[in-house]
Amino acid sequence: MTPEIRTRAARVKLLLMDVDGVLTDGHLINVPGPDGKMAETKMFDSQDGIALQWLNWCGIQTGVISGRISPATEERARQVKMTHVYQGHIEKIPILEEIFKKSGIAPEETAYAGDDLTDVVAMRRVGLAIAVANARPEVKRAAHYITEARGGSGAIREVCELILYAHGKWPDILKKYEAE
């Protein structure tokens, strides 16, 4: 981690992210429900999930801004105790501004992780812009940090560890699990 990334990550009080391609691998799975209608489901990474809870324990808020509406996203956000859950919003700037206003957290104290073009506008307005490894090239160019892991395969875990490390909290997590 470069000194610039560490400084940016140390200021983070809020981690926002896209869902499809960031919290998931981007695949959408449609399965028939009991009524015969198709239901959409998604796969989430368990290691991303526990890391998002660690951020919560350390007082760092989390949230999603997604263009799609999905009950699976709503449930995952509940499971990992996200503070901000916005679905059905391709235009992310108004939502980002609403979150800043509601939370009282400044843009420079916010990180945003994305993978596609709709995320770039949000990434340009935060203190730590993150692209996952499978992000579009244009998104990677807008990022301060690019994860080694792909979306849905530990990218958010990597981001959470980066933030916790920069806040000096990573040793506490290791100690809690007797992994130091």
C-alpha positions in Angstrom: 0.0 0.0 0.0 1.4 3.4 -1.0 1.6 6.2 1.5 -1.1 8.1 -0.5 -3.5 5.2 -0.4 -2.8 4.6 3.3 -3.6 8.3 4.0 -6.8 8.2 2.0 -7.9 4.9 3.6 -7.2 6.3 7.1 -9.8 9.0 6.5 -12.5 6.7 5.5 -15.7 6.7 7.7 -18.0 5.3 5.0 -17.5 2.6 2.3 -20.0 2.6 -0.5 -20.1 0.2 -3.4 -21.9 -1.0 -6.4 -23.4 -4.5 -6.2 -23.2 -6.4 -9.5 -19.6 -7.0 -10.4 -18.4 -5.7 -7.0 -20.2 -7.6 -4.3 -21.0 -10.3 -6.8 -19.2 -11.6 -9.9 -21.8 -9.8 -12.0 -23.7 -12.9 -13.0 -27.4 -12.8 -12.6 -29.1 -16.1 -11.9 -32.8 -16.5 -12.8 -34.6 -19.5 -11.2 -38.3 -20.4 -11.3 -40.2 -19.7 -8.1 -43.0 -21.8 -6.7 -45.5 -19.7 -8.7 -43.7 -20.4 -12.0 -42.4 -16.8 -12.3 -38.7 -16.2 -12.6 -36.9 -15.0 -9.5 -33.4 -13.4 -9.6 -30.7 -14.5 -7.2 -27.1 -13.6 -6.7 -24.0 -15.1 -5.1 -22.1 -13.2 -2.5 -18.7 -13.9 -1.0 -18.7 -14.9 2.7 -15.3 -13.3 3.4 -16.6 -10.0 2.0 -19.5 -10.3 4.4 -17.6 -10.8 7.6 -15.2 -8.0 6.6 -18.1 -5.6 6.1 -19.2 -6.5 9.6 -15.8 -5.7 11.0 -16.0 -2.3 9.5 -19.3 -1.9 11.3 -17.7 -2.9 14.6 -15.1 -0.3 14.1 -17.6 2.5 13.5 -17.2 2.6 9.7 -20.5 2.8 7.8 -21.1 0.8 4.7 -23.7 0.9 1.9 -24.6 0.1 -1.7 -25.9 2.1 -4.6 -27.1 -0.2 -7.3 -28.9 0.3 -10.6 -30.8 -3.0 -10.1 -33.5 -3.8 -7.6 -33.0 -7.2 -6.0 -34.4 -8.8 -2.8 -31.1 -10.7 -2.7 -29.2 -7.4 -2.3 -31.6 -6.2 0.3 -31.1 -9.4 2.3 -27.3 -9.3 2.0 -27.2 -5.7 3.1 -29.3 -6.6 6.2 -27.0 -9.6 7.0 -23.9 -7.5 6.9 -25.5 -4.5 8.7 -25.2 -1.9 5.9 -26.3 1.6 6.9 -27.2 2.8 3.4 -29.0 0.7 0.8 -30.2 2.3 -2.4 -31.4 0.2 -5.3 -32.8 1.1 -8.7 -30.5 4.1 -9.2 -28.3 4.3 -12.3 -27.8 8.0 -11.7 -25.6 7.8 -8.6 -24.7 11.4 -7.9 -28.1 12.4 -6.3 -27.9 9.3 -4.1 -24.3 10.0 -3.1 -25.2 13.6 -2.2 -28.2 12.4 -0.1 -26.0 9.9 1.7 -23.4 12.7 2.5 -26.2 14.9 3.8 -27.9 12.2 5.9 -24.7 10.7 7.3 -22.8 14.0 7.9 -19.8 12.2 6.4 -17.7 14.3 3.9 -16.8 13.1 0.4 -13.1 13.0 1.3 -14.0 10.6 4.2 -15.8 8.2 1.8 -14.5 5.3 -0.3 -16.4 4.0 -3.3 -15.8 0.7 -5.0 -17.1 0.1 -8.6 -16.6 -1.9 -11.7 -18.6 -0.2 -14.6 -19.1 3.2 -16.2 -22.0 4.2 -14.0 -19.6 4.1 -11.0 -17.0 6.6 -12.3 -19.1 9.6 -11.4 -19.3 8.5 -7.8 -15.6 7.5 -7.7 -14.6 11.0 -8.9 -16.5 12.5 -5.9 -14.9 10.6 -3.0 -11.6 10.5 -1.1 -10.8 6.9 -2.0 -11.9 5.6 -5.4 -11.6 1.8 -5.8 -11.9 -0.4 -8.9 -12.2 -4.1 -8.6 -9.8 -6.3 -10.6 -12.6 -7.1 -13.2 -13.6 -3.5 -13.7 -13.7 -1.8 -17.1 -10.5 -0.1 -18.1 -12.2 3.3 -17.8 -13.1 2.6 -14.2 -9.5 1.5 -13.4 -8.2 4.8 -14.8 -10.5 6.7 -12.4 -9.4 4.7 -9.4 -6.9 5.5 -6.7 -6.7 1.8 -5.9 -7.3 -1.4 -7.9 -8.0 -4.6 -6.0 -6.1 -7.8 -6.8 -9.3 -9.8 -6.3 -12.3 -9.8 -8.6 -15.7 -8.6 -7.6 -17.6 -11.3 -5.8 -14.3 -13.1 -5.1 -12.9 -11.2 -2.1 -12.5 -7.7 -3.6 -14.5 -6.1 -0.8 -12.7 -8.2 1.8 -9.4 -6.7 0.4 -10.8 -3.2 0.6 -12.1 -3.7 4.2 -8.7 -5.0 5.3 -7.0 -2.0 3.6 -9.2 0.4 5.5 -8.9 -1.5 8.8 -5.1 -1.6 8.4 -4.9 2.1 7.7 -7.1 2.8 10.8 -4.8 0.7 12.9 -7.6 -1.8 13.6 -6.3 -4.8 11.7 -4.2 -6.0 14.6 -7.3 -5.9 16.8 -9.2 -8.1 14.4 -6.3 -10.6 14.2 -6.1 -10.7 18.0 -9.8 -11.3 18.4 -9.5 -14.4 16.3 -6.2 -15.4 17.9 -4.6 -15.1 14.4 -1.8 -12.6 15.2 
